[in-house]
Amino acid sequence: MKNGADGLSALGIDVVFDLRSIAERVATGSIAPESGAVHEVVAESQAGLKHAKPVDWVRRLMEPEFDGELARRTMLDAYRKMPRALAGVFPALFDHCLSPAAGGMLVHCVAGKDRTGFVCAMLLWALGAPISAIHGDYLRSADGFARTGFMAAMLRRAFPGDIPGRAAEAAAVLGDVRAEFLAAAIDQVVRDFGSIDAYLAAVGGLGEARKQQLRQSLLVDSE
């Protein structure tokens, strides 16, 4: 994950929020430069974080019964777990955004569409974006992820030879970005906390006053 690390400073990024589990970070390393110029916030203390990862892709793709529909149900289940599994990232996220000296920040996981998508959706909500715009922003990550070739590489690791049709179908679902996935996470937030605002207040300390400060800090007047 060192690729692109040298460009963080050029982009003005001084904080990286890493949503991966401990095992994932051990396997692929850190995106932050070793110089320590970029502060890294990790979510390792979050109980259940590993369950918010949609799936151990290679292992599940090799299971004979794992097809497109089972992949879809797996993704929906993972998204429902994200609100609680990722709750601990929000206090530091909002504190950074409200810091007068804060520079840019980068939020990432492994694929950059699922855990990252949920956290960024919550930040957009806090900034007052309508739900339609939040869904639109989330769905735009599909094209970027497809260009990485991530799922094709997973399939090659799982099946050096011929790829079963059901595995290709499952991989297409795992690599997809669907409105129903994000909706499952948001529905869980509302079910457990009553509203997104109540969730962000409970897990991130974002009451009305801090919310207004956040908007003043991050939003630019279009005029």
DACOR-V491541 format. One record per residue. N is the residue number from 0. RES is the residue in three letters. PHI is phi in whole degrees, -180 to 180 (NA if undefined). PSI is psi in degrees with one decimal (* if undefined). OMEGA is omega in whole degrees, -180 to 180 (NA if undefined). Layout:
N|RES|PHI|PSI|OMEGA  N|RES|PHI|PSI|OMEGA
This chain:
0|MET|NA|17.4|178  1|LYS|-78|-19.3|-180  2|ASN|-57|129.4|178  3|GLY|86|-6.2|-178  4|ALA|-62|-36.0|-179  5|ASP|-65|-20.9|-179  6|GLY|-86|-6.1|-178  7|LEU|-62|-46.3|-179  8|SER|-64|-38.7|-180  9|ALA|-63|-28.9|179  10|LEU|-86|-1.5|-179  11|GLY|77|20.8|-179  12|ILE|-87|122.9|178  13|ASP|-119|-3.6|176  14|VAL|-137|133.9|176  15|VAL|-118|124.5|176  16|PHE|-100|110.7|-175  17|ASP|-99|113.7|-176  18|LEU|-96|9.7|-180  19|ARG|-79|159.0|174  20|SER|-76|168.5|179  21|ILE|-58|-45.1|-178  22|ALA|-61|-38.6|180  23|GLU|-67|-38.4|180  24|ARG|-70|-36.4|177  25|VAL|-63|-40.1|-176  26|ALA|-72|-35.8|-172  27|THR|-121|-2.8|176  28|GLY|80|-172.1|-176  29|SER|-105|147.7|177  30|ILE|-85|-16.7|-178  31|ALA|-78|143.3|179  32|PRO|-62|148.3|-180  33|GLU|-68|-15.3|-179  34|SER|-65|-20.2|-178  35|GLY|83|8.2|180  36|ALA|-69|-22.6|179  37|VAL|-113|123.7|179  38|HIS|-77|136.4|-178  39|GLU|-115|128.3|177  40|VAL|-110|121.9|-179  41|VAL|-115|156.7|-174  42|ALA|-104|30.1|-172  43|GLU|-65|-21.1|-179  44|SER|-83|-2.7|-176  45|GLN|-81|111.9|177  46|ALA|-62|132.8|177  47|GLY|84|6.1|-178  48|LEU|-58|-40.6|-178  49|LYS|-62|-25.9|-180  50|HIS|-77|-15.3|178  51|ALA|-81|-13.6|172  52|LYS|-70|127.1|-174  53|PRO|-53|-41.2|-177  54|VAL|-174|152.3|168  55|ASP|-78|92.2|-165  56|TRP|-53|-55.5|-174  57|VAL|-61|-47.6|-178  58|ARG|-61|-46.5|-177  59|ARG|-69|-36.6|180  60|LEU|-63|-26.3|-179  61|MET|-82|-11.9|180  62|GLU|-73|128.0|-173  63|PRO|-58|-28.7|-176  64|GLU|-93|-3.4|-174  65|PHE|-81|103.6|-178  66|ASP|-120|-169.2|-176  67|GLY|-61|-42.5|-179  68|GLU|-69|-39.5|177  69|LEU|-68|-35.5|176  70|ALA|-63|-41.7|178  71|ARG|-61|-45.6|-180  72|ARG|-66|-35.5|178  73|THR|-64|-43.0|179  74|MET|-64|-43.8|180  75|LEU|-61|-41.4|179  76|ASP|-64|-41.7|179  77|ALA|-64|-42.2|180  78|TYR|-65|-35.0|178  79|ARG|-66|-26.4|-180  80|LYS|-84|-16.7|-174  81|MET|-62|-42.1|-177  82|PRO|-54|-42.1|180  83|ARG|-84|-38.2|-178  84|ALA|-67|-31.0|-177  85|LEU|-103|6.1|-176  86|ALA|-57|-36.3|-174  87|GLY|-69|-12.4|-179  88|VAL|-79|-22.8|-171  89|PHE|-70|-37.7|177  90|PRO|-57|-47.1|180  91|ALA|-68|-36.5|179  92|LEU|-62|-48.2|-179  93|PHE|-71|-37.6|177  94|ASP|-59|-42.7|179  95|HIS|-63|-47.1|-178  96|CYS|-62|-29.4|-178  97|LEU|-91|-4.9|-180  98|SER|-74|128.2|-180  99|PRO|-60|-28.0|-177  100|ALA|-94|5.3|-174  101|ALA|-67|138.8|171  102|GLY|-100|-149.6|179  103|GLY|-77|163.2|178  104|MET|-136|154.3|177  105|LEU|-124|129.9|176  106|VAL|-112|128.2|-179  107|HIS|-150|159.4|171  108|CYS|-128|-129.1|175  109|VAL|-97|-56.7|-179  110|ALA|-85|-22.7|179  111|GLY|77|19.6|-178  112|LYS|-131|-24.0|-173  113|ASP|-99|-77.2|176  114|ARG|-60|-44.1|177  115|THR|-62|-41.4|-180  116|GLY|-61|-40.4|180  117|PHE|-67|-47.3|-178  118|VAL|-62|-43.3|180  119|CYS|-67|-33.8|177  120|ALA|-63|-40.8|179  121|MET|-67|-36.8|177  122|LEU|-66|-41.8|178  123|LEU|-63|-39.0|177  124|TRP|-63|-44.1|179  125|ALA|-60|-29.9|-180  126|LEU|-86|-0.4|175  127|GLY|95|11.2|179  128|ALA|-69|139.3|177  129|PRO|-69|155.8|-175  130|ILE|-62|-32.6|179  131|SER|-64|-39.9|178  132|ALA|-69|-36.0|178  133|ILE|-64|-45.6|177  134|HIS|-63|-40.5|179  135|GLY|-63|-42.2|178  136|ASP|-64|-42.9|179  137|TYR|-61|-45.7|-176  138|LEU|-67|-25.6|180  139|ARG|-67|-18.4|-180  140|SER|-72|-12.0|-179  141|ALA|-62|-45.6|-177  142|ASP|-64|-43.5|-180  143|GLY|-63|-40.9|-180  144|PHE|-68|-39.6|-180  145|ALA|-60|-36.0|-178  146|ARG|-70|-17.2|-179  147|THR|-74|-20.5|-177  148|GLY|71|17.6|-175  149|PHE|-59|-49.5|-176  150|MET|-71|-34.0|176  151|ALA|-62|-39.6|178  152|ALA|-66|-38.9|178  153|MET|-62|-42.5|180  154|LEU|-65|-38.5|179  155|ARG|-67|-35.4|177  156|ARG|-67|-39.9|-178  157|ALA|-75|-35.0|-174  158|PHE|-136|89.2|179  159|PRO|-61|-25.6|179  160|GLY|-102|-129.4|180  161|ASP|-70|140.3|180  162|ILE|-98|120.5|178  163|PRO|-60|146.2|-179  164|GLY|-60|-41.0|-178  165|ARG|-66|-32.3|178  166|ALA|-71|-40.2|177  167|ALA|-63|-39.3|178  168|GLU|-65|-43.8|179  169|ALA|-64|-42.4|180  170|ALA|-62|-36.8|178  171|ALA|-63|-36.7|179  172|VAL|-72|-44.9|-179  173|LEU|-62|-33.9|-179  174|GLY|-88|-0.1|-176  175|ASP|-86|161.9|174  176|VAL|-123|110.8|-173  177|ARG|-122|144.0|178  178|ALA|-58|-35.6|-178  179|GLU|-67|-25.4|178  180|PHE|-68|-54.0|179  181|LEU|-63|-37.7|179  182|ALA|-60|-35.2|179  183|ALA|-64|-40.4|178  184|ALA|-67|-44.0|-179  185|ILE|-67|-41.0|177  186|ASP|-60|-37.4|179  187|GLN|-68|-38.9|176  188|VAL|-58|-48.9|-178  189|VAL|-66|-38.6|180  190|ARG|-65|-40.7|-175  191|ASP|-87|-29.8|-172  192|PHE|-122|-11.5|179  193|GLY|99|-35.1|179  194|SER|-166|166.2|177  195|ILE|-67|-39.6|179  196|ASP|-60|-42.6|179  197|ALA|-66|-37.2|177  198|TYR|-62|-49.6|-178  199|LEU|-67|-31.0|175  200|ALA|-70|-40.6|-177  201|ALA|-72|-44.2|-174  202|VAL|-95|-23.8|-176  203|GLY|-120|2.5|-180  204|GLY|64|27.2|-176  205|LEU|-97|80.5|173  206|GLY|-77|-176.3|-175  207|GLU|-62|-41.7|-178  208|ALA|-64|-46.1|179  209|ARG|-67|-33.0|178  210|LYS|-62|-43.0|178  211|GLN|-66|-38.8|177  212|GLN|-63|-39.7|179  213|LEU|-62|-43.8|-179  214|ARG|-67|-39.2|177  215|GLN|-65|-32.7|-178  216|SER|-76|-38.0|-172  217|LEU|-105|-26.2|-176  218|LEU|-87|144.8|177  219|VAL|-112|129.1|180  220|ASP|-62|125.2|-177  221|SER|-64|-19.2|179  222|GLU|-83|*|NA
